Amino acid sequence: MVRFLGYLLFFIAAVHCRHEKYEGHQLYRVAGPAEEFASLEATLDLLSITPAERSTFGKLEVLVRLSPEVKERWLQYFDERNMPYSKIADNLAEILRDEETKIQNAKLAARQNGRSISWDTYYNHDEINNHLDELAAEYPELVTVINAGLTYEGRQIKYVRISTTRFEDPRKPVIIIDAAVHAREWVTPPVALYLINQLVIDVVDNQLTDGIDWIIIPVVNPDGYEYSINVDRLWRKTRSRAHPNAEACPGIDGNRNFDLAWGTNSGAANPCAITYEGPTPFSESEIRVVRDVVLQQLPRAALYISLHSYGNLFLYSWGNNGTLPSNGLNLHLAGVTMATAIDELALDESQRYIVGNAANVLYFTTGTSRDWTRSVGVPLTYTLELPGYTYGFVVPPEYVEQIVTETWAGIAAGARFVLTSS
Ligand SMILES: *[C@@H]1O[C@H](CO)[C@@H](O)[C@H](O)[C@H]1NC(C)=O
């Protein structure tokens, strides 16, 4: 017993030490011109980016993490440029330890209730994959799990196909959803799993599967996702090491690796930048999975949404130059339809969604899945930045249920939009 307690204490200590590197790191909210943040994106860890006061066009507000070593330098930088800031948290390590305790408790409670997945906590990659396999076994008429490929470190990337017609009816539009391209955005896989739940288990609207085929990829970047669980909560990129300077700076940003305007932004060319685009377009096997799914479903693919966290935004093309695709009006209409459905269910403390061109709402980006999927012919494509409340993507697990429920309402509204316009 004493020995067991010893192990237990060691385990708890080891788990909690993991967040040591963020001891004393503070979170600040900073406002400033969009161009400023576009150029800081590669050097400063921008945990979230949202339009500042909704009336000041061209201004953004970001959440940044400042370590004790660099804090004074950055605050001086902001002062010199008249960029207002305020501190919103004193110690990131403590926030991460709290998050971890809550997740452990919620998982324990769920297990005692005999559920494999619940909507009040987060799950690791194995748990998610097992859940998908169980669903396929239980609902073979509707659900197929595809082993789509391996990650750089050899993990299996799985996705789910949901179809009442075995994907054989060429008249049905296809909706494609992906999640966890960015590792630390933990609230995105639960949203993907909840979509599956509503389409397969707790079915609320048969039309959505009678009329549409679905592809849902709950974890695009399992290596990064596991690394963010086990080593560094704030990890964003993949874990590949096949590019220059990879030993010092492993991984690339999956949402800069697509072949649209790739290589046209010098900030994204630096392997140590958090937004590194990779050595070539589609260099990452994880991103090739998304590419191949989308290409296989052309021309049936009607709606593509990449789930991200956070900011309460539906962003559409072109993010690389700020102009609109030929179907700009429809992109806006479908986006507003989804955003309105979410806003109706949102918490009072949540900001209402903004729908718009990615470059105009935020700033120019290159190599994104939203722009690439639009360029190859998917009509409606979005980056969806989910709500994050106070701490950005460190969404406390007690908010998961709210976010999955309201986002489902939005995506269901998007699906009905597709049905009525096809
Ligand atoms: C903006 O980018 C898109 C996608 O690459 C391209 O089709 C369009 O022609 C560009 N527009 C301008 C004005 O450069």
Ligand as a Chemical Component Dictionary entry (heavy atoms), coordinates in Angstrom:
data_LIG
# 
_chem_comp.id                   LIG 
_chem_comp.type                 NON-POLYMER 
_chem_comp.pdbx_formal_charge   0 
_chem_comp.three_letter_code    LIG 
# 
loop_
_chem_comp_atom.comp_id 
_chem_comp_atom.atom_id 
_chem_comp_atom.alt_atom_id 
_chem_comp_atom.type_symbol 
_chem_comp_atom.charge 
_chem_comp_atom.model_Cartn_x 
_chem_comp_atom.model_Cartn_y 
_chem_comp_atom.model_Cartn_z 
_chem_comp_atom.pdbx_ordinal 
LIG C1 C1 C 0 -6.681 35.646 -55.121 1  
LIG O1 O1 O 0 -6.307 34.288 -54.917 2  
LIG C2 C2 C 0 -7.095 33.339 -55.607 3  
LIG C3 C3 C 0 -6.614 31.974 -55.206 4  
LIG O2 O2 O 0 -5.278 31.805 -55.497 5  
LIG C4 C4 C 0 -6.995 33.568 -57.113 6  
LIG O3 O3 O 0 -7.822 32.667 -57.788 7  
LIG C5 C5 C 0 -7.401 34.993 -57.432 8  
LIG O4 O4 O 0 -7.210 35.242 -58.808 9  
LIG C6 C6 C 0 -6.573 35.982 -56.617 10 
LIG N1 N1 N 0 -7.065 37.330 -56.854 11 
LIG C7 C7 C 0 -6.251 38.345 -57.056 12 
LIG C8 C8 C 0 -6.888 39.670 -57.315 13 
LIG O5 O5 O 0 -5.044 38.245 -57.035 14 
# 
loop_
_chem_comp_bond.comp_id 
_chem_comp_bond.atom_id_1 
_chem_comp_bond.atom_id_2 
_chem_comp_bond.value_order 
_chem_comp_bond.pdbx_ordinal 
LIG C1 O1 SING 1  
LIG C1 C6 SING 2  
LIG O1 C2 SING 3  
LIG C2 C3 SING 4  
LIG C2 C4 SING 5  
LIG C3 O2 SING 6  
LIG C4 O3 SING 7  
LIG C4 C5 SING 8  
LIG C5 O4 SING 9  
LIG C5 C6 SING 10 
LIG C6 N1 SING 11 
LIG N1 C7 SING 12 
LIG C7 C8 SING 13 
LIG C7 O5 DOUB 14 
# 
